[in-house]
Structure formats: structure tokens, C-alpha cells
Amino acid sequence: MSAQEVRIGAHRIGAGHPPFVIAEMSGNHNGELARALEIVDAIAETGAQAVKLQTYRPDTITIDVDAPAFRVSDSHSLWGGENLYKLYERAHTPWEWHEPLFERARARGLEIFSSPFDPTAVELLESLDAPAYKIASSEIVDLPLIELCAKTGKPLIISTGMASVAEIDAAVRTAREAGNDRLIVLGCTASYPASPSESNLRGLPVLAGVTGTLVGLSDHTPGIGAPLAAVALGAVAIEKHVTLARSDGGVDSEFSLEPAELAALVTESHRAWEALGAAVIGPRESEKEGLRLRRSLYVVEDVRAGDTVTRENVRSIRPAGGLAPAEIVNVLGRTFSSDVPKGTALTWGLI
């Protein structure tokens, strides 16, 4: 395993492998275990490699206080005015659901892991042998949580929404100082939904340079355009929220993909990765037949020895085999040295 590869379960993640697509369930289960299991099944059908949960209880992520500081600002497009405790109560994935969700995902061939939000969540996920940990954007400043996750030895995926370079550096350093260099750092715009104009994907190579890690994208924009562009800029992992149907509602439905869209992301991100190829210019192996059929100078009428070369009896046509088309100015006015039938590639020996 190279320093620029991370392995999660059976999957190698890095520039030499197709993008690792992570489907985030978040609160799109709408409080129903049956729907959560159905989402896992739907994800498995798309070809995505992983499903991700969020592991918290309302009282492990905030406290039950209704002061102004504990409410989402009224201007927020999705959750304006909501009390944090009540929002997280509605959105959280009950801990007793984790085992059946892990079992279903594994039975369907998916990797499954989660974003823990406190040490008790890490304890639960360790008991389920989670293959990796995801640090959510808001938790990038919780260095003790990062250290705890890093010390498990599992790969660590870190989202960087809202974070400064100093905060990102501190998070990466904390993980490395805990003995863990199995890191993937995700560019992210932590607004819900996010505008493509604020994605700043050109920052991904900068992020890779700053951290010395693999990079990817945690994306909250509509559609799949931003993730595909990210692949072209070096993203090796893509995370998108997923729901069965946006029309069903739910805390994250507005910026979530439906299963058919997730399937398109898997297919097209693989194509985008394949299309990157190598930093070379020149004919490809698959173009050999095209080379054989491109233009050259041909005798296009039967001619006799001594006839003059004219634009009527010599032309640039397909296929190749004759003199380059640019040589027309050097052969016009010369004479044929022998009889030449129509359809013969023009060479210097014929004039």
C-alpha cells in the first residue's frame, strides 16, 4: 500500500483507483428504521461503495436549552428558527438501529461507517467494527475527538467546511501525532444546500499540497456536476447525501440525491477518472485505424508516363499512405515517371 493510498474494507482509495463514493443517509430515514434499511438497499443497487451514518443523541451533540444561541438563525433556508435539540432529536439515527443497519449494509456488499460526535459514539462504532471514521465539518475543531478516532488505527476522513488552513493543519497534525496517517481530507462547503459558486474546487490541489493527504469532496450542491469536476481536480472520494425521494421530505432531502442520481454519479465519476489518463499528447493506441484513414495525396485519375501532375489528377483524400497533403505545392507541374492507375497513393518515386 503506497503512502498515497488508503484502504477501507476491500476498497483501495487513491489516484490509481476509481472514486470512492460515499452515500450519506443522515436524517433522511425520517425516523423510520424500515425506511433506513430501504435506503441502504437502494444505495447498494447504485454501485456506490459505502453508506455513512451519523452517530449521536441529541444530548451528546447539544443540550436541551431554548435560548437564542441554541436556535438556527431565522434566515436559514431549511431549518430557520429551529431549536437545535429538537432538530437533532428529529434527525438522529437511534443507536439501537446501528447494528441492523451495519448488518444490512454488509449483507449488500457495502462498507458502512459513521461520523461520531462524542466518545460514547466511538465506543458504539468500535463495538460494531466500523472500518473507518468520518469527522464532520463542525467537529474539525474538536481535537480530542479526532485524537480518539485516530488512535483506533482506522482510516480517518475529515471534512473541512468552514475551516481555516490553521484549523485543517491542527486536525491533520492531531491525527498524525496519534499515530494515524491513513487520512483523506474532504473539501466542503458547509451550507445546506450549498451553491456551486461557493464550492471553490480549484482549492482541492491546494488542500492536497497543504495537508500532504489524499483529498476528496463532501458535496451539498444540487446534482452531480460539482463532484465530477472535483474528480478532474484530484478528488479520490465523493460524499453525497442520499434519500429515496426528495418529495418525501426530511431534514436533508433538499440537497440529497435520489437513487437514480446516485447511480449516475457512480457511473460518471468512474468515467471522469478514466478520462484523466496520463499527462501526454500524441496518438492513442485506439487511434491506429484513424491514423491509417486520415488524408494524404492520391492519384485520382488514370495517368500515363509523362502526364503533368495537376489538381485534377492528384488530390488530398482519405486514406493515408501517400505524401502529406502539404506536399501538393511541391508536386504540381511535375510529370509522372510511369503509368499510374486511379487510387494509387502518390509517392516521390511516381513523379
Disulfide bonds with the S-S distance in Angstrom:
none
